[in-house]
Amino acid sequence: MGFSLGWHIIIACFGVGLPGLVLFAEWRAHRTGDKTYLILAKRWAKVLGVLFAVGAVSGTIVSFEMGSLWAGLMSKYGEVIGLPFALEGFAFFVEAIFLAIYLYGWSKLSAKAHMWSAVPIVIAGIAGTFFVVCANAWMNAPRGFTVSHGKIVGVNPWQAMFNPAFPPETTHMILAAFMVTGFSMASVYAVAMLRGKHDRYHRLGLLIPLTLAVIITPVQIGVGDWAAASVGDLQPTKLAAMEGLSHTTKGAPEALLGYYSNGELHDAIKIPQGLSLLAKHKIDATVQGLDAVPATDRPSNPLVTVTHLAFDTMVFVGFAFFGLGLWLALIWKKRSHIFRHKWFLRAVSLSGIAAVVAMECGWITTEVGRQPWIVYNVMKVASAVNPVHGIQYGYYALLLVYAILTAVLIGVLRHLAKQPIEEHDT
C-alpha cells in the first residue's frame, strides 16, 4: 500500500495542479492573441490526458488495496470513513467526463464554451484530493463514532470527514500538489533551455508554472507551521517523533538532522527553545516527549529516525524553494536575461525532483510518525491488516504492474516532448 500510494500520489498531484495551468494558458491565448499560449495549452492538455489515464489505473489499484489489504480497518470503520471515498468517486467521474469534452472539443466548441468546460476539471481535481485527504486526516484525528461493547455505534460520517485534522492537512496537500506540478513542469523547460532552446515557447513554458510554484511556496511554509502546531495538539507523540524528542521538555530545542537510537537523538544540531517556539509559539512552553507513552504505543527507534529525517528533508526543500523564489524575484526586472543564468536554470531543473521528494517525505512523516497506529490511539496496524497467508506475493505482481506503467508513461511523455512545434498545434 505504501509503494502504491507513493507512486500514485505523484500522478495525482498533476491532476490537481495541471488543469489550472492548462486553463490559464488557453485564457491568455484568447486574451492576448498570442498563439504560443495556445500551443502550450494544447500540449499540456495532451499530457494531462495521459497522466489522467495512468492515474486512473493506479488509483483503481489503491482502491482495491483498501479492501484487500486492510480487512480489519474497513470491516470495522468502513461505514465511518466511507463518505469521503464515495465523494471522491463522484469527483473522479466529473473530472473524467469534462476532460473528455475538453480534449475533443478544441475545434467543436466555441472558445468561451471550451474554456468553461475546463473549470469542472480544475474543481474536481482539487475536490478529489480534498476528500481523500479528509479520510487520512480522520486516521490522525478520529471522530464521528462511539464504541459500545466493542461495536461501532452512533456513526456520524460528516463529523468523521470534517475532523479537527482536516483543515491543515488538506490545505497542506493541495498546495503541495500545485508545487509539485509547477516545479516539475518548469524543470522540463529549464533542461531544454540549458540545451540551447530559448524561444518564446520554452520561456513561457518555464515561467508560467515556475511563477505559480514560487508564489505558493511562502504560503505553504505558513501552512506547514499551522500543520505542525496542529500535530502538536492532536498527535503529540508524532510531533515528538518528528523532532526526535525523547523526554517531555520545557523550552524544548529544535533538532536538525541526527539519528535516534537507544531512546536518544544523536549527532543533531539543536537550536535552544526552537521547538517550543515553533510548536507552541512560546519559548518556555512544554512539549511532550516520546517517553510520555509506553514503548508499544510509539514508533520504534528506526522509525523515529525515518520520521525525523523525512520531516527535516521536507522543511529543508521548502526553504530552498523559498530561496529560489527570492532568486527569481531579484532577476525578474531583467527577465530577458533570466534564461541566460545557467546556475538559475540548473536549480530550476532540479526543482521538480526536489518537489516530489519533499512531498513524499511529507507523507512518510504523516504515516510513519503515526506508527504503530493506523487510526491514532484507536486501532493499531497489526489489527487492521489482512491476516491471510501468501498475500505478500501480490506485492511482486504489483511491482511488475508499476514497472510497466512507469515505462509506458515515460515513453509516451518522451514521444510528446519530441513532437515538433507545428502550425497545426495552434
N, C-alpha and C positions, 0 to 999 in steps of 0.2 A: 504493500500500500504506500509505503514511504517512497519507494522508487517511482511508482506510477504517478503519485502526486507531484513529486519533484520534477518529473518530465512534463506532465500536463500543465502545471502552473505556468510554465514559460510560455506555452502556446496561448493559454487563457489570458495572459497579460496583453497580448496583441489584440485579442477580442474586445478588450476594454479600451485600449488607447488608440488603435489604428483607425477605427471608424471615424473618430473625430478629426484626425489628420486628413483623411480622405475627403470628408465633407468640407473642411476648411480650404483645402486646395481647390476643390471644384467651385466653392463660393468665390474665392479670389479670382479664379479664371473668368467667371461671368462678370465679376465686379470690375476687373481691370482690363479684360480683353486679352490678357497675356496667355498665349497658348501653352507656355511652359507649365503653368499651374495645372492646366487640363491634362497634359501628358503625365504629370506626377499623380494626379487623381486617378487616372485610368490604370496606371501601373501599380499604384498602391492598392487599388481595388482588386486587381488580379491576385496580388499577394494575400490580401485579406480573404479572398475566396479559398485559396489553397490552405491557409492556416486554419480557417473555419472547418474545412473538411477534415483535416488531420486532427484538430481539436475535438471534433465530434466523435472520432474513433477513440481517442484516448480518454475522453470524458465518459464514454459508454463503458469502457473498461473499469474506470474508477467506480462508476455506479454499481456494476456487478460485484466489485470487490467489497463494497459496503455491506452487501448481503452475505456474500460467501465467506469473507474473512472475519467479519465481526458479528458472528451469530449471537453472542452473549449481549452485546450492546444493542443491536437492533431489535432483538426479541423483547427486551425489557423496556427500552426507551424509544423505540421506533415511533410510537404514537406521540411522544413528546416533541421530537425534532423532525417529524415528517413534513410539517408545514413548509419550512424554508426550502426543502428539497423539491416539493411539489411546485412551489412558486418559481424556483429556478428552472424547472421543466417548461413552464409557460414562457419564461423569458427566452429560453433557448429556441423554442418554436417561432416566437415572434421575430427573433433575430434571423433565423433561417429563412423565413418567408420573405421578409423585406430585403435580405441580402440577395435573394434570387431576383426579386423585382429590380433591385438596383443594378445588379450586374448585367441583366439582359434588357435593361430599359434605357441604355445610353442613347440609342437612335430612335426609340419608340415613344419616349415621354418628352414633354416639354422640359426645358432647363429647370424651371421652377418646380415642377412636379417631381423631376428626378432628384433634385436636392432634398425635397421634403421626404422622399422615400428613404433617405439615409438617416433621418432623425430617429425613427424607431430602432435602427441598428445601434446607434450610439446609446440610446436609453436602455435597450435590452441588454447590451453588453455590460454596462455598469450594473444594472439591476441583477443580472445573473450572478455576478461576483458578490454583490451585496448579500444576496440570500444565502449563498453557500458559506460565506464567512460568518454570517449570523449563526449558522449551525455550529461552526467551530467555536465561536465565542461562547455559545451555550456550554460547550465542553469545558471551558475555562471558568465559567460562572453559571453553573446550572440553576435554573429556576423553572417555575411553571408546573410543578407536580409536588405531591406529597407521597410518603411511603407509609402504608398501613399494613401491618402483619406481613411484611416482605413484599407487598404488591403495590404497584403504582396506581394511585387514585388521584382524583381532583386535578386532572390534566388541563392546563391552560396553555395551548400551543402559541398563542400570541405573546403571553408573558415569557415563555421559553425563548421565543425568537428575539424579542426585544429585551434581552437580559442586560445587566449592567456593563458587560464587557463589549457589547456590540458597537457602541459609538466610536471609541478609539480604534478598535480592531478593523472594522470595515473601512473607516476613513484611511487608516494607515495602508491597508492592502490596495485600495483603489488608487491612491496616489502612487504607490509603488508600481502598479501596473502601467500607469502613464509614464513613469520614469523609465521603466524597462523598455517600453515601446519607443519613447523619444530618443534615449541614448543609443539603443540598438539600431534604429533607423539611421541616426546621424553617423554612427560608426561606419556603416556601409559606405556612405558617400565620402567620409573622411579618408577611407582606404583608397577609394577611386581617385580622390584629389591628390593623395600622395603619389599616385601613379601618373599624374600629369593632366587629369581631366578637370579643367577649371571653367567649363562652360556654365551658362546660367542654370541649366537643368540640375547639375550637380551642386551648384552653390545653394539654390533654393532647397534641394533635397537634403542638404545638411542643416541649413539654418532653421527651417520650419520645425522639425522635430527637436532639434537641439534647444531652441528657444523655449519651447514648451517644457522640456525637461528641466532646464536650469531655473525657470521661474517657479516650478513646483518644488524644487529642492529645499529652499528655506522653509516653505510651508510644511514640507514633510518632516524636517528637523523639529519644528514646533510640535507637530502631531506625534512624533516619536517620543518627545518628552512627556506629552499627555498620556501616551500609551504606557510608558514605563511607570508613571505615577499610578496609573490605573492598576497595573500588575502589582505594585507595592501594596495597594489597598485590598485587592481581591485575591491575589495569589502571592503572599509574602514569601513563601518558600521558593517559588520560581524566581522572584527577584533576587533572593539570596544566592540561588544557583547562577543566575546571570552575572552576578558580581563576585562569585566565589567567596561569599561572606560566611565564615564558619560560625561565629558567635554573635548573638544579639548585641549590638553595639550602639552606644550613644555617640553622636558625631562620627558616624561611620565613614571611612575613607573610600574614595573611588579607586577601584583596582583596574589597571590596564595590563593586559597580557597575563602571563604566568600559567601555571597548571595546578590542578587540585589533586592532592594526594595525602593519605593518612589524616583526613579531616582538616587540612590546612591548604591555603593557597600559597604556592611557592613562586619565587622569582618574578613577582608582579611589581609594576610601578604604581605606587599608591599616592593619591592626592588627598591630603588630610581633609576630612569632613566633606569631601566632594559628593559622596553617595547620599548623605543626609540632606545636603542642599538640593541635589537633583531629584531625589525621590519624595522628599517631604517639604522642600523649599525652606528648610530651616537648618542651619549648620550644626545645631546641637540636638537634632531630632534623633530618636531611637529607631534603628532599623533592625528588623528581625533577622536572625541568622539561621543557618541550616540546622543548628543544634536545637532549635525550638520545637522540632517534631522528631518522632522516632526515626531511626535509620531506615526502617521499612517503608516510611511514608515520604521519602525524599529521593532525589536522583542519586545513583551510585557515584563514587569518586570520578570514574572516567566520564560519566555523563555530565557531571558538573563542569569538567574541563571542556567538553564539547559545547555545552550551552554557553559558557563564559566566553570562549574564543569566537563562537559564532556571533554572539552579541557584539563583541568588540569589533569584529570584521565589518558587520553591518554599519555600525556607527562610524568607523573609520572611512568607509567608502562614501557614506552620506556627506561627511565633512569634506572629503576630497572633491565630490561633485559641487559642493558649495564653492570651493576654491576655483573649480573650473568655470563656474558661473561668473565669479569675480573677474577671472582672466578674460572671459568673453566680453564682459562689460567694459573693461579697460581698453580693449582694442575695438569696441563697437563703433566708435566715431570714425575709425579708419577701416570700416568693414570691407572696403575694396581690397584691403591688404590682409584680412583675416585668413584668406585662403593661401597666403604665402608664408604663414607662420608654421613651419614644419613641426615644431615641437607641440604647438597647439593642436594641429591635426593628428599628431601621434597620440596625444592624450585623448582626443575625441574618439579615435579609432579603438582605443582600449575601453572606452566608457560603456559600450554595450555589454561586453563580458562582465565588467565590474558590476553593472546594474543587476545582471542575472545572479551573480554571486551574492550580492547584498540581499536580494530578495529571497534567495534560497536560505541564506543564513538567518534571515528573519523568521522563516518558517521552522527551521531547526530549533531556534530559540523557543518558539511557541510550543512545539510538540515535545522536544526532548526535555525542556525545562519543566514540563508538567509531570514527567515520569515520577513514580510508577503508575500515575493515574491516567485513565483515558477520559473520565469525567471527574473533574477535580474534587477530591475529598468525598466522592460518591461511589465510583466504580474504578477498580484497577484494571490495567491492561490484561492481566492474567485471567480475569473473569470475563473479559469481553471477546477474546479471540475464539475462533472456531477450533475446537479440540480434535477435529478429525485427523487421523494419521495419513501421511502421504500428501497433504495439501501443499507441502513445500515444493513438490515437483512442478506445480503450476508456475512457480517463480522462474524456472528455466525457460518455459514456454513464453512467459511474459517478456523476458529479456530478448528472445528471438523476435517477438512481435514489435517491440520498440526499436530494435536494431533495424528492422525492415522499414518501419515508419520513418526513422531518422534518415536513413539512406535515401528513401523516396523523396522526403521533404527537401533535403539538401539538393538533390538532383533537380527537382522541379524549380526551386528558387534560383539555382545557378543558371538554369535554362532561361528563366525570365530575365535575369540580370544581363545575360549575354545578348538578348534581343536588341537590335539597333533601334535608335530613336528615329522613327519614320513619320512621315506626314500623316499616315492613317491613324496614328496614336492621338491626333488632335480631333 
